[in-house]
Amino acid sequence: MVERYLRSMEPSLEIQYASDEKNMPYGEKSGSEILRLTKQLIGAHKGEYDVLVPACNTMSVALLGAGLTGPRVVDIITPTIRVLSRQHLRNLGVISTYYTHRSRMYSKSLHALSMPSSSLAKLIEEGDKEKIQVELQAIIEPLKRRRVKRLILGCTHYELVDYMIREMYPHLELLYPGKYQAEAVMRRVQYPARYGLEPPRLFSK
């Protein structure tokens, strides 16, 4: 999804994409396992990129928690929190994997009501629309009862079923971390010297 945002913003970007299909989704694994897999995936492509773009909330939580971010890393969570904090939004909710939920990065920074799912990302990969709808109902209905008006899709998998959420709750405003991450990447690309970088090659997960 993030690659799609980047391509729409600048089609000429040099982007290398990699995915750990064997072990995805990461969200319900242990923290140590998530970090190990994240470092393994990144290490396999060391030297092939100038800017690392972990287009996954779970991976971003792992990298942030381990202090493995810096000027060459544009995670998905930091830009989202930065943008939404400036907007001072109320009635804000977030749905995510349990790992992202337990980190409290969104809920603490944005005072967002957080609802996790242990299965939604996997169901989306499997493509069972009936089960996806049941799970969406279960995690979003409590937010609706609490009068949440804006919802952060705290897993990039969830963007693939945003139309289902809109059909169920048409008055719920959806917020896309991948878009904020892509915008942050573009700032690095357009002003690389500000971050001590050469014109970058991107590596997106």
MORA-V331649 format. One record per residue. N is the residue number from 1. RES is the residue in one letter. D_FIRST is the distance of its C-alpha to the first C-alpha in whole Angstrom. Layout:
N,RES,D_FIRST + N,RES,D_FIRST
This chain:
1,M,0 + 2,V,4 + 3,E,5 + 4,R,5 + 5,Y,7 + 6,L,9 + 7,R,10 + 8,S,11 + 9,M,13 + 10,E,14 + 11,P,14 + 12,S,17 + 13,L,15 + 14,E,16 + 15,I,13 + 16,Q,14 + 17,Y,11 + 18,A,13 + 19,S,12 + 20,D,15 + 21,E,15 + 22,K,19 + 23,N,19 + 24,M,15 + 25,P,15 + 26,Y,17 + 27,G,17 + 28,E,21 + 29,K,22 + 30,S,25 + 31,G,24 + 32,S,26 + 33,E,24 + 34,I,21 + 35,L,22 + 36,R,24 + 37,L,21 + 38,T,18 + 39,K,21 + 40,Q,22 + 41,L,18 + 42,I,19 + 43,G,22 + 44,A,22 + 45,H,20 + 46,K,23 + 47,G,24 + 48,E,21 + 49,Y,19 + 50,D,20 + 51,V,17 + 52,L,15 + 53,V,12 + 54,P,12 + 55,A,8 + 56,C,10 + 57,N,12 + 58,T,15 + 59,M,15 + 60,S,15 + 61,V,18 + 62,A,20 + 63,L,20 + 64,L,21 + 65,G,23 + 66,A,25 + 67,G,25 + 68,L,23 + 69,T,21 + 70,G,23 + 71,P,22 + 72,R,20 + 73,V,18 + 74,V,15 + 75,D,14 + 76,I,12 + 77,I,15 + 78,T,17 + 79,P,16 + 80,T,15 + 81,I,19 + 82,R,20 + 83,V,19 + 84,L,20 + 85,S,23 + 86,R,24 + 87,Q,24 + 88,H,26 + 89,L,24 + 90,R,26 + 91,N,26 + 92,L,22 + 93,G,21 + 94,V,18 + 95,I,17 + 96,S,16 + 97,T,17 + 98,Y,21 + 99,Y,20 + 100,T,18 + 101,H,21 + 102,R,24 + 103,S,23 + 104,R,23 + 105,M,21 + 106,Y,20 + 107,S,23 + 108,K,25 + 109,S,24 + 110,L,23 + 111,H,26 + 112,A,23 + 113,L,24 + 114,S,22 + 115,M,22 + 116,P,21 + 117,S,20 + 118,S,21 + 119,S,20 + 120,L,17 + 121,A,14 + 122,K,16 + 123,L,17 + 124,I,14 + 125,E,14 + 126,E,17 + 127,G,17 + 128,D,20 + 129,K,19 + 130,E,23 + 131,K,22 + 132,I,19 + 133,Q,21 + 134,V,24 + 135,E,21 + 136,L,20 + 137,Q,23 + 138,A,24 + 139,I,22 + 140,I,22 + 141,E,25 + 142,P,27 + 143,L,25 + 144,K,26 + 145,R,29 + 146,R,29 + 147,R,28 + 148,V,25 + 149,K,23 + 150,R,20 + 151,L,18 + 152,I,15 + 153,L,12 + 154,G,13 + 155,C,11 + 156,T,7 + 157,H,8 + 158,Y,10 + 159,E,8 + 160,L,8 + 161,V,12 + 162,D,12 + 163,Y,15 + 164,M,17 + 165,I,17 + 166,R,18 + 167,E,21 + 168,M,22 + 169,Y,22 + 170,P,22 + 171,H,23 + 172,L,21 + 173,E,19 + 174,L,15 + 175,L,14 + 176,Y,10 + 177,P,10 + 178,G,7 + 179,K,9 + 180,Y,12 + 181,Q,11 + 182,A,10 + 183,E,13 + 184,A,15 + 185,V,14 + 186,M,15 + 187,R,18 + 188,R,19 + 189,V,19 + 190,Q,21 + 191,Y,23 + 192,P,23 + 193,A,27 + 194,R,27 + 195,Y,25 + 196,G,27 + 197,L,25 + 198,E,25 + 199,P,23 + 200,P,20 + 201,R,18 + 202,L,15 + 203,F,14 + 204,S,10 + 205,K,10
